[in-house]
Amino acid sequence: MSGIKVWIDQDLCTGDGICEEIAPAIFFGADDGLYYVREAGTEAPTEPTHSFHEPVDVPDDLVEATIDAAEECPGECIFLDVE
């Protein structure tokens, strides 16, 4: 693992979905029109869960795409935490 976690501040999310286009293994859109993160390789939850708002680990092979998604996000709502 890269030691990087990613999360989205839904209060800033504009719902454009650019993050999901760039890194669909990490980001997904929900029925509320906002985007969330999930552990890479897992199914996107169909119902909101407590983990919707929690940071997730970014695998080494997705670090570049995750950073690109954060940089391209018009709402500037994607945050990276380095451990």
N, C-alpha and C positions, 0 to 999 in steps of 0.2 A: 504494500500500500504506500501511497505517496505521502501520507501524513497531512494531507489537505482535506478539509471538510468544506462542504458548500451548503448554503441555505438561501432561501428567498424571503424577503420582507414583503408579505402580501399587501401591506398598506401602500407600497410603492409600485406594485405590479400593474402594468398597463394592459396585460392580456394579449400582447402582440404575438407571442408564441415563437419568437426568434430563438429562444433558448432550446425549445424542443426540436426545432429544425436543425440546430447545430449539434446538439448532444442528446438525442432521444433516449439514450440509455439511462440518463440522469434526470432529465426534466420531463414533466408531463402536464397536460392541461386537465383541469377538473370541470365539473358541471357548473361551478360558480363563475367560470370565465377567467379564472386566475391560474397561474402555473405554480407547480410545487416540485420538490426533489424527492427522489427515491433511491434506494440502494441500487447500484448498477446490476442489471440482470434480473431484477425482480419485476413482477407484474405491477402495473399502475393500479393503485387501489380504486375501486369504483365508488366507495363511500369514504367520506372524510374520516380520518383516524387521528389520534393524538400525535402520531408520528409525522403528520403532514408538515408540521412546523419545525421539526427537529433537523439539525445538520446531518448530512450523510457523508460517508467516506468516498473519496474520489479515487478510483483505481489509477495506477500509473499511466495506463494507455488512454485514459480519458481526461487527463489533466489539461492538455492543450485545448481540447474542444470545450472543456468547462470554462477555462479562462477566456476563450474566444466568446462564448455565450455571455459571460459577465460583461465583457467589453462592448458587445454589440447591443446589449439590452437597453432599449430606450427609456425604461423606467429606472435604470440604475439600481435595481432591487436585488441583484444576485451578489452574495457576499461569500468570500473565501476566507477560511480560517486555517492558518498554518500551525501545525502542532509541533 
